[in-house]
Amino acid sequence: MVFENDSKDFLCLTELDSENQDSVFHARKMDKTFIWNTADNLAITIDKVPYQLSRNEIIFLTEFHKIDEVRLCSARMIRFNKSFFCMIDQDSQVGSKGLLFYSATHVPRLVLNESEADDFEISWKIFCKEMHNESLLKKEMLETMLKRMLILSVRILSKSTYLQDLEKKQLDIVREFNYLVDSYFLKHHDVAFYASKLNKSPKTLANLFSTILNRSPREIIHDRIMIHARRQIHYGNCSIKEIAHQLGYNDIQTFSRFFRKREGISPVQYRDKFTSQHK
C-alpha cells in the first residue's frame, strides 16, 4: 500500500513474506524504515553486520543504513520520506530523533511484549484502513497514525533500557548528542564541539555518559567514525586516503593509527581481508 501525492510525500505499508522480501532493498534517498518481525525469527544483515530478530522485534533504519541480505517468513514494513514526516522538524511531538533514528552508534531495536504487540496490531489495522480511505485530510490522518506508532516505540524503548532511569532533561541531552554526532562526525571529532552545541561543558557530558552508559562521549564519536569508515571500505570505491580526508583527517597516517587501534588491523589490511572474503 502506497501513499504519494503531488508534493512528493511518500509513505508505504508492506506485509512482507518470502516472496516479496526483496522490497526491503528498495529504499530511496532520505527514506526512513522500520521493520516489525511477526514470525518466529528474521535474519537481516545491515552494513555487513548480521542480526537475528525474534518475534515482535522491531528495527529502525535511516537512509545511512544499507541492507545487504534478508531472510524472513512474515514481517511488516513502514517506509516514509522526509517530505511526508520530518523527524527533525517534529521532534518535539514524537521524540524519536537520536533514539529510534539517527542513533550515533547502533541500529535501534526493541522487543514488544504481548500487550505492546496488541497496541501495534490495532495501530497497523487502522493504518491499513486509512491507506484505502480516499476521504479529505488523508495525509494528515496517515501522519497521525505514523506518529502514534513512533511515540509507542519511544515509550517502549525508554522504559525497557538504561534510559528508564533518566530524567527527561538527561534523556534529551542523550538524544541530541546522538543526533549531533551523526550530523557532524565527518568534521568534528572533539567532545568540546558537541558540548558547546548543547550548552554544556565537556565534563558535564562525560559525567552523564559515564553514569548511564559506562562509555565516554569520545568513544561514541569514535564509534560513529568507524561505522562510516567500514561502510566506505565495504561499499565505496574511494582510496583509504580519500576516506581519511572525508573523515576530517589531514593525513592517512593519523587515520590509519586510529583505525588500527579500533579494529586491530590497518584500513588497507581490512579492505584486503574484506575483498578476499567476498571473492
Secondary structure, 3 states (H helix, E strand, C coil): CEEECCCCCEEEEEEEECCCHHHHHCCCCCCEEEEEECCCEEEEEECCEEEEEECCEEEEECCCCCEEEEEECEEEEEEECCCCCCCCCCHHHHCCECCCECCCCCCCEEECCHHHHHHHHHHHHHHHHHHHCCCCCHHHHHHHHHHHHHHHHHHHHHHHCHHHHCCHHHHHHHHHHHHHHHHHCCCCCCHHHHHHHCCCCHHHHHHHHHHHCCCCHHHHHHHHHHHHHHHHHHHCCCCHHHHHHHCCCCCHHHHHHHHHHHHCCCHHHHHHHHHHHCC
